[in-house]
Amino acid sequence: MIEEENLEIEEFLSSKTRIKILRVLYNLGELNIRRICQKIGSAHPIVKKNLGLMEEMGLVKCKQYGKVKLYSLNDNNPKVKALTNLFEAWQTK
């Protein structure tokens, strides 16, 4: 597996699952992993692995309430700001 600090932008953005996760968090805000899986139509282990990678990269943050983990975008990360600008530009017609 590629370490997060060595992950190139091309490698990161080549994953449709990662893009879908980021978009759903951008559009809907804070969600648990089950809801993310439902929204993007992907299996729990795949989403969990990608969320873990994005959390290590500082792109998403996680709050835990007992057994429930809620994920959201880390708006303080400049890479997240760049990605949200891309999402906004892409949605503009």
C-alpha positions as CSV (number, residue, x, y, z in Angstrom):
1,M,0.0,0.0,0.0
2,I,1.2,3.5,-0.8
3,E,1.9,5.6,2.3
4,E,-0.3,8.7,2.5
5,E,2.5,11.2,2.4
6,N,3.8,9.7,-0.8
7,L,0.5,9.5,-2.5
8,E,0.5,11.5,-5.7
9,I,-2.5,13.6,-6.7
10,E,-3.1,11.4,-9.7
11,E,-3.1,8.2,-7.6
12,F,-5.5,9.8,-5.0
13,L,-7.9,11.2,-7.6
14,S,-7.9,8.0,-9.7
15,S,-10.2,6.4,-7.2
16,K,-13.9,6.9,-8.0
17,T,-14.7,5.7,-4.5
18,R,-12.6,8.5,-2.9
19,I,-14.1,11.1,-5.1
20,K,-17.6,9.9,-4.3
21,I,-16.9,9.9,-0.6
22,L,-15.5,13.5,-0.7
23,R,-18.5,14.7,-2.8
24,V,-21.1,13.1,-0.5
25,L,-19.4,14.7,2.5
26,Y,-19.2,18.0,0.7
27,N,-22.9,17.9,-0.3
28,L,-24.3,16.4,2.9
29,G,-21.8,17.2,5.7
30,E,-21.2,14.9,8.6
31,L,-22.2,11.3,8.0
32,N,-21.6,7.9,9.5
33,I,-20.0,5.2,7.4
34,R,-23.2,3.2,6.8
35,R,-24.9,6.3,5.3
36,I,-21.8,7.0,3.2
37,C,-21.9,3.5,1.9
38,Q,-25.6,3.8,1.0
39,K,-25.1,7.2,-0.7
40,I,-22.2,6.1,-2.9
41,G,-23.2,2.5,-3.4
42,S,-20.0,0.9,-2.1
43,A,-19.2,-1.8,0.3
44,H,-18.4,-1.0,4.0
45,P,-14.8,-2.4,3.9
46,I,-13.9,-0.3,0.9
47,V,-15.3,2.9,2.3
48,K,-13.7,2.2,5.7
49,K,-10.3,1.7,4.1
50,N,-10.6,4.9,2.0
51,L,-11.9,7.0,4.9
52,G,-8.9,5.7,7.0
53,L,-6.5,6.9,4.3
54,M,-8.2,10.2,3.9
55,E,-8.2,10.7,7.7
56,E,-4.5,10.0,7.8
57,M,-4.0,12.5,5.1
58,G,-6.0,15.1,7.1
59,L,-8.7,15.4,4.4
60,V,-11.5,14.1,6.7
61,K,-12.0,14.2,10.4
62,C,-13.9,11.8,12.6
63,K,-15.9,12.3,15.7
64,Q,-16.8,9.3,17.8
65,Y,-19.9,9.0,19.9
66,G,-19.8,5.6,21.6
67,K,-19.8,3.1,18.7
68,V,-20.9,5.7,16.1
69,K,-18.3,7.5,14.1
70,L,-19.2,10.6,12.1
71,Y,-17.0,11.7,9.2
72,S,-16.8,15.2,7.7
73,L,-14.4,17.1,5.6
74,N,-11.5,18.9,7.3
75,D,-12.2,22.4,6.1
76,N,-8.8,23.6,7.6
77,N,-6.8,21.5,5.1
78,P,-5.8,23.5,2.0
79,K,-6.2,20.4,-0.1
80,V,-9.9,20.1,1.0
81,K,-10.4,23.8,0.1
82,A,-9.0,23.1,-3.4
83,L,-11.2,20.0,-3.8
84,T,-14.3,21.9,-2.6
85,N,-13.5,24.7,-5.1
86,L,-13.3,22.0,-7.8
87,F,-16.7,20.5,-6.7
88,E,-18.3,24.0,-6.8
89,A,-16.9,24.8,-10.2
90,W,-17.9,21.5,-11.6
91,Q,-21.5,22.0,-10.3
92,T,-21.8,25.5,-11.8
93,K,-23.5,25.5,-15.2
